[in-house]
Amino acid sequence: MRFEVLGPVRVTREDDVAPVSGAVRLGLLGLLLAHANAPVPAETLLDALWDTADAPDPQRLHLTVHRLRRALGEPERLVLGPGGYVLRVAPDELDAQLFDDALEQAERTQDPCRRAPLLRGALRLWRGEAYQGLDLCPLAGDAERLTERRDAACEQLYAAELDCGRHETAVADLAALVRRHPLREHLHALLMTALCRSGRQADALAVYRTVRRTLVDELGVEPGPELRDLERRILAGGDDLVPRVHAAGSRPVTPVH
């Protein structure tokens, strides 16, 4: 069985999607997966799932739990203990855990040409936004954490690709990413570096002017030290921006969206 929260919450079994449906049932599943293998108090679930001024109705929760157990097809996974409801999930069954594990492995890998495929594989686990479609306050923190890790992994991936000498193939994907994240300065720095290494210094400086204008207009601040230093180095000729690693027979970069 596979539990997925890196996109719309769902359960898959042997490549088929398990029949977990309904906003309340999916909300319950998401809340339990955010605390997989740990008890979630009934009061927390009641408050999150039913926005009502009346006293919470435990029977509604019991019925929803019963229906979720039946949909999972393995009722022993969802149990009620002293601290609340617990959903039992193995480490290799939850996509968020697999994502975190892959990032940790990538961070321990010194060779950028070995680190890049690990990061790419981690990012392929994403199917949309974390807990997509579930507007529940208790999930906001975990969703924000996962999203920030995903965005950082994108930056780490393309930094590794540049270190492997794949600057020309990375330009288009980095350009798409900066359009999606116009305020992430490090992404712009990676794009500027890729352009400069591809012999496109004028385009790299144009990226700097664009992000500077955006930062000033949107936030009222100038670019940070990384971007300012990068602009200075490009204006000086950019000779110190040549790739540190040249990968023979390097293959195209798989786009990350």
Secondary structure, 3 states (H helix, E strand, C coil): CEEECCCECEEEECCEECCCCCHHHHHHHHHHHHCCCCCECHHHHHHHHCCCCCCCCHHHHHHHHHHHHHHHCCHHHEEEECCEEEECCCHHHEHHHHHHHHHHHHHCCCCHHHHHHHHHHHHCCCCCCCCECCCCHHHHHHHHHHHHHHHHHHHHHHHHHHHCCCHHHHHHHHHHHHHHCCCCHHHHHHHHHHHHHCCCHHHHHHHHHHHHHHHHHHHCCCCCHHHHHHHHHHHCCCHHHCCCCCCCCCCCCCCCC
